[in-house]
Amino acid sequence: MLTEYINRQLHKAKYKLLDDQTYFGEIPQVRGVWASADTLEKCREELQEVFEDWIILKIRDRETIPGLTEKIVTKKIAMKQHYA
């Protein structure tokens, strides 16, 4: 479930080639998650790392994760109903 969520969000990422010939990437739906690097591939890798760190911090701080928290809650409810 987590890998699917990460891949789905990274698929929505937007990348730009800046005037200084470096790349900037962000996930528009996830505020504050962005990366920059010398190559597009490095930018993608860095963006994934930043996004994964962001998820870990959200979990640690018990904050909601848009698009994932709802899925987890729905799954928990389904499991409770199944075992009730």
PyRosetta script that sets phi, psi and omega in degrees:
from pyrosetta import init, pose_from_sequence

init()
pose = pose_from_sequence("MLTEYINRQLHKAKYKLLDDQTYFGEIPQVRGVWASADTLEKCREELQEVFEDWIILKIRDRETIPGLTEKIVTKKIAMKQHYA")
pose.set_psi(1, -43.0)
pose.set_omega(1, -178.5)
pose.set_phi(2, -68.4)
pose.set_psi(2, -43.5)
pose.set_omega(2, 178.6)
pose.set_phi(3, -61.7)
pose.set_psi(3, -42.3)
pose.set_omega(3, 178.4)
pose.set_phi(4, -61.1)
pose.set_psi(4, -43.5)
pose.set_omega(4, 179.5)
pose.set_phi(5, -62.6)
pose.set_psi(5, -47.4)
pose.set_omega(5, 179.9)
pose.set_phi(6, -60.1)
pose.set_psi(6, -48.2)
pose.set_omega(6, -179.7)
pose.set_phi(7, -61.8)
pose.set_psi(7, -40.3)
pose.set_omega(7, 179.9)
pose.set_phi(8, -63.9)
pose.set_psi(8, -42.8)
pose.set_omega(8, 179.8)
pose.set_phi(9, -70.2)
pose.set_psi(9, -40.5)
pose.set_omega(9, 179.0)
pose.set_phi(10, -65.1)
pose.set_psi(10, -29.4)
pose.set_omega(10, 177.2)
pose.set_phi(11, -65.2)
pose.set_psi(11, -25.4)
pose.set_omega(11, 179.4)
pose.set_phi(12, -87.3)
pose.set_psi(12, -2.4)
pose.set_omega(12, -176.3)
pose.set_phi(13, -63.1)
pose.set_psi(13, 149.3)
pose.set_omega(13, 177.2)
pose.set_phi(14, -116.7)
pose.set_psi(14, 136.7)
pose.set_omega(14, -178.5)
pose.set_phi(15, -124.3)
pose.set_psi(15, 145.5)
pose.set_omega(15, 178.1)
pose.set_phi(16, -133.8)
pose.set_psi(16, 143.6)
pose.set_omega(16, 169.7)
pose.set_phi(17, -91.4)
pose.set_psi(17, 119.0)
pose.set_omega(17, -176.6)
pose.set_phi(18, -85.0)
pose.set_psi(18, 168.0)
pose.set_omega(18, -178.9)
pose.set_phi(19, -57.8)
pose.set_psi(19, -31.3)
pose.set_omega(19, -179.7)
pose.set_phi(20, -85.3)
pose.set_psi(20, 11.5)
pose.set_omega(20, 177.4)
pose.set_phi(21, 69.3)
pose.set_psi(21, 21.8)
pose.set_omega(21, 171.0)
pose.set_phi(22, -102.7)
pose.set_psi(22, 166.7)
pose.set_omega(22, -178.2)
pose.set_phi(23, -108.5)
pose.set_psi(23, 143.3)
pose.set_omega(23, 176.7)
pose.set_phi(24, -122.5)
pose.set_psi(24, 133.8)
pose.set_omega(24, 178.5)
pose.set_phi(25, -133.5)
pose.set_psi(25, 146.3)
pose.set_omega(25, 177.9)
pose.set_phi(26, -150.1)
pose.set_psi(26, 158.9)
pose.set_omega(26, 173.1)
pose.set_phi(27, -108.2)
pose.set_psi(27, 103.2)
pose.set_omega(27, -173.0)
pose.set_phi(28, -54.3)
pose.set_psi(28, -34.4)
pose.set_omega(28, -177.8)
pose.set_phi(29, -77.9)
pose.set_psi(29, -8.7)
pose.set_omega(29, -176.5)
pose.set_phi(30, -121.2)
pose.set_psi(30, 97.6)
pose.set_omega(30, -176.4)
pose.set_phi(31, -60.8)
pose.set_psi(31, 134.0)
pose.set_omega(31, 174.6)
pose.set_phi(32, 86.4)
pose.set_psi(32, -1.2)
pose.set_omega(32, 179.0)
pose.set_phi(33, -100.9)
pose.set_psi(33, 108.8)
pose.set_omega(33, -179.4)
pose.set_phi(34, -151.9)
pose.set_psi(34, 165.1)
pose.set_omega(34, 179.8)
pose.set_phi(35, -152.0)
pose.set_psi(35, 159.7)
pose.set_omega(35, 172.8)
pose.set_phi(36, -144.0)
pose.set_psi(36, 147.9)
pose.set_omega(36, -177.9)
pose.set_phi(37, -162.3)
pose.set_psi(37, 171.0)
pose.set_omega(37, -178.1)
pose.set_phi(38, -72.3)
pose.set_psi(38, -28.9)
pose.set_omega(38, 179.7)
pose.set_phi(39, -125.5)
pose.set_psi(39, 159.2)
pose.set_omega(39, 179.1)
pose.set_phi(40, -62.8)
pose.set_psi(40, -42.1)
pose.set_omega(40, -179.5)
pose.set_phi(41, -62.1)
pose.set_psi(41, -44.7)
pose.set_omega(41, 178.0)
pose.set_phi(42, -64.0)
pose.set_psi(42, -37.0)
pose.set_omega(42, 178.3)
pose.set_phi(43, -63.7)
pose.set_psi(43, -42.7)
pose.set_omega(43, 177.9)
pose.set_phi(44, -62.4)
pose.set_psi(44, -44.7)
pose.set_omega(44, 179.5)
pose.set_phi(45, -62.6)
pose.set_psi(45, -45.2)
pose.set_omega(45, -179.9)
pose.set_phi(46, -64.5)
pose.set_psi(46, -40.4)
pose.set_omega(46, 178.7)
pose.set_phi(47, -61.2)
pose.set_psi(47, -41.4)
pose.set_omega(47, 178.1)
pose.set_phi(48, -63.3)
pose.set_psi(48, -43.3)
pose.set_omega(48, 178.7)
pose.set_phi(49, -62.0)
pose.set_psi(49, -44.7)
pose.set_omega(49, 179.4)
pose.set_phi(50, -62.5)
pose.set_psi(50, -42.3)
pose.set_omega(50, -179.9)
pose.set_phi(51, -64.4)
pose.set_psi(51, -43.3)
pose.set_omega(51, 178.7)
pose.set_phi(52, -63.4)
pose.set_psi(52, -41.4)
pose.set_omega(52, 176.8)
pose.set_phi(53, -62.4)
pose.set_psi(53, -40.4)
pose.set_omega(53, 178.3)
pose.set_phi(54, -59.7)
pose.set_psi(54, -43.2)
pose.set_omega(54, 178.9)
pose.set_phi(55, -62.3)
pose.set_psi(55, -45.0)
pose.set_omega(55, 180.0)
pose.set_phi(56, -60.2)
pose.set_psi(56, -43.0)
pose.set_omega(56, 178.5)
pose.set_phi(57, -64.2)
pose.set_psi(57, -39.9)
pose.set_omega(57, 177.7)
pose.set_phi(58, -61.9)
pose.set_psi(58, -42.9)
pose.set_omega(58, 178.6)
pose.set_phi(59, -64.6)
pose.set_psi(59, -46.1)
pose.set_omega(59, -179.4)
pose.set_phi(60, -58.8)
pose.set_psi(60, -42.1)
pose.set_omega(60, -177.5)
pose.set_phi(61, -86.6)
pose.set_psi(61, 3.2)
pose.set_omega(61, 179.1)
pose.set_phi(62, 56.1)
pose.set_psi(62, 40.7)
pose.set_omega(62, 176.9)
pose.set_phi(63, -98.1)
pose.set_psi(63, 158.1)
pose.set_omega(63, 179.1)
pose.set_phi(64, -73.7)
pose.set_psi(64, 149.4)
pose.set_omega(64, 177.4)
pose.set_phi(65, -116.7)
pose.set_psi(65, 108.1)
pose.set_omega(65, -176.3)
pose.set_phi(66, -52.9)
pose.set_psi(66, 126.5)
pose.set_omega(66, 178.1)
pose.set_phi(67, 87.6)
pose.set_psi(67, -15.0)
pose.set_omega(67, -179.7)
pose.set_phi(68, -112.9)
pose.set_psi(68, -45.3)
pose.set_omega(68, -178.2)
pose.set_phi(69, -56.7)
pose.set_psi(69, -43.3)
pose.set_omega(69, -179.5)
pose.set_phi(70, -62.2)
pose.set_psi(70, -38.3)
pose.set_omega(70, -179.8)
pose.set_phi(71, -66.3)
pose.set_psi(71, -40.4)
pose.set_omega(71, 179.8)
pose.set_phi(72, -66.0)
pose.set_psi(72, -45.0)
pose.set_omega(72, 179.4)
pose.set_phi(73, -60.8)
pose.set_psi(73, -44.8)
pose.set_omega(73, 179.0)
pose.set_phi(74, -60.6)
pose.set_psi(74, -41.8)
pose.set_omega(74, 179.9)
pose.set_phi(75, -66.3)
pose.set_psi(75, -40.7)
pose.set_omega(75, 178.7)
pose.set_phi(76, -62.7)
pose.set_psi(76, -43.3)
pose.set_omega(76, 179.2)
pose.set_phi(77, -62.0)
pose.set_psi(77, -44.5)
pose.set_omega(77, 179.7)
pose.set_phi(78, -61.8)
pose.set_psi(78, -40.6)
pose.set_omega(78, -179.9)
pose.set_phi(79, -67.0)
pose.set_psi(79, -41.2)
pose.set_omega(79, 178.9)
pose.set_phi(80, -62.3)
pose.set_psi(80, -41.9)
pose.set_omega(80, -179.7)
pose.set_phi(81, -67.3)
pose.set_psi(81, -34.9)
pose.set_omega(81, -179.6)
pose.set_phi(82, -67.0)
pose.set_psi(82, -39.2)
pose.set_omega(82, -175.9)
pose.set_phi(83, -94.7)
pose.set_psi(83, 1.1)
pose.set_omega(83, -179.5)
pose.set_phi(84, -79.3)
pose.dump_pdb("model.pdb")
